[in-house]
């Protein structure tokens, strides 16, 4: 029976090669298809396209509430010691010190800029408290040429790549030295030189864009990958599902990095989804996945490094879910005490803080001590305050720059609008703080 079907398949395939197949590989695939169909039909297995399963005669529903949760990969324990010595990435001392200093410098910058917003000096800010390990651990495992799509809480990734502290400040002030020309809200960073796509406020729009970029990398075969950061709240957006499916079906070299920090603005995870986090969704799209302790910088590093290797060698997407906790408010527009207790936040801050755990590791290794900690706190504070003062003293850009950079050559209707604005401001200049802006032409 089997051989007769194969012979028949070959005859059919040979007869249509001149019109449709044009290649021996297509013929082989057609024969394989006939072979699979006949084999599965003979042994009683389903041959429905798009599934891998077996027939059963007992009615059973899959209940996810009874399934075991996806385990969380951890390398360091709470005391800063490796649970399994084989998981030590053996990073050199200079790399370890940079990781710690970037995590703590980010923390210091957050304090200064958060306070400046509360004082009315900048319009908006988002802190990164509690999530520093996800930033630095993942960024350290990437190639500097890998393309990054951030959501809006990935300042540490940029800091690791060398984004100047002064530029962080210029961007938040939106002054004339901001490379974004003051056209973005604070914390919406971007850097072409550092391969970091400018952040936008709308949730999850970066995800299908990242999948498209990864597909372009695949076609180019440049040996690089794309990493796309997002929160568990963004995973509820339709764009997330489109991005997952696109990347999986087209085998794109992309890391989807989910920062599951417990809350999407004021919405806890229990009100966001019913299933076991975000990593559980990967299987439905045919993606590789891992859940990692986001408060363990080495676990994040190991997971990201391995994910990158698989993305490139296998040309397929990988989903990393980093379990962490947002210690700060969602943003300066949020008061988290309205939806969670102060005790809850304090518990996470004191018992499972990524910086504290990493510092214990460094002290255990003799790389850090209390004297170095105190000196670094003073030095990092001075660095931040110096950059802060420089940014605050800079004027904002020329008002007419509002109309520039949209077209290669400004059309007449925009020129008319620009001239109307300039005439209006000059006529009523007493109503405008022109002293804070560069002069108009």
Beta strands, then each sheet from edge to edge (+ up, - down):
strand 1: 147-149
strand 2: 196-197
strand 3: 226-231
strand 4: 254-260
strand 5: 263-264
strand 6: 267-268
strand 7: 288-293
strand 8: 318-323
sheet 1: 2+ 1+ 3+ 4+ 8+ 7+
sheet 2: 5+ 6-
end
